[in-house]
Amino acid sequence: MSFAYLAVLLVSAGFVLLLDARFRLFCWHAPARAAGVLLIGTAFFLAWDLAGISFGVFFHGGTSYMTGVMLAPELPLEELVFLLFLCELTMVLVLGAGRVLHRVAARSEVRREDLAR
């Protein structure tokens, strides 16, 4: 039993949360809404995983890097943590990209106004 993969997931999620907190993109911008989005997104992907498991498409390929804790047959604890991380990372990337694109557009508008003068 090893906690290596779980530790990597938690450390990675911690850094994404720090980035999120620094720029107030998702969880620190609207915590209640973010919790709802994370729950819905994680539930969707968890249902997807369970459907894949029931059809025999997904299976647990245990390694020495995982805890061995199973939430259901073929569903390790690390999968739930990964799905939460995936949803948080996606929202931070989407909202961060939107903010960057908005700033680039605003700068372009200022430059066009300066050139027009």
N, C-alpha and C positions, 0 to 999 in steps of 0.2 A: 504494500500500500504506500503510494507516494502522493504528495501534494504538489508536485512540480507543475503540472498543467493547470490546476486550479489556481496556484499562486501566480502563474504568468497571466492568466485571465484577470485575476483581481488587481494585479499591479497595472496591467494595461487599462483596465476600467478606471482605476484610480487616476491615471494620467489624463484620460479623456475627461473625467469629471473635473480635474483641475483646470483644464483648458476651458471647459464649459463654465466653470465658476469665474475664471478670469475675464471672459468676454460676455458673460451672462447670456448664453445662447439658448439654452433649453431648460434644464432643471432649475437654474438660478434665475431665469427670466420669469417663468410661470410654473412654480413647483406642482400645484395641483393638476394643471393640464398635462405637465410632463409625466407625472405619475400615471395618469389615465392612459396616455399614449404608450408608455412603457408596458403597462399591464395588457392593453389591447394587442400591441405588437407582439409581445412575448407569448400571449395566449394563442394568437394566430399561428406563430411559428411552432409552438408546442403542439398544437392540434395537427399541423402539417407533419411534424415528426412522428406523432402517434399514428397518423394515417399511414405514413410510409412504413413504420414498424409493423403495423397490422397487415399490410400487403406484402411484407417480406422484402421491401426495397432497402430499408435502413436496418442496420444491425450494429451491435456494440462490438467494436474491435478493440478490446481491452489491451492496454499496454502497461508497462511498469511505471509510467508517468502519471497514471490516474489513481484516484482514491479507491476506486472499487465500490463506492457507494452508488447503489442503483435506486432511482426513484420509481421505476417500473421496469418490467422486463425490457431489456435492450435500451434503456434510457438512463444514462449515468448522470450524476449530479452536475458534472461539468457542462453538460449540454444545456441545462437550464441557465447556468451562469453565462455561458457563451451567448445564448439567445438574448438575455438582458443586455449584455455588452454590445451585441450587434445592433440592437434597437437604439441604444444610447449613442453609439458611434455614428450610426446613420443620421440621426437627428442633428447631432453636432456638425457633421459634415455638410448636410443640406442647409442648415441655418447659417453656418459660417460662410459657405459659398454664396448664399444669398446676400449676406452682409457685404462681402467683398465685391460682388458684382454691383451692388447698389452704390458703393463708394466709388468704384471705377466709373460708373455712369455719371455720378455727380461731378467727378473731376473732369470728365469729358465735356459736360455741359458748361462748366466754368471756363474751360479753355475755349470752347466755341464762342461764348459770350465775350471773352477777352479779344479774340481774333476779330469779332464783328465790330469792335470799337475802333 
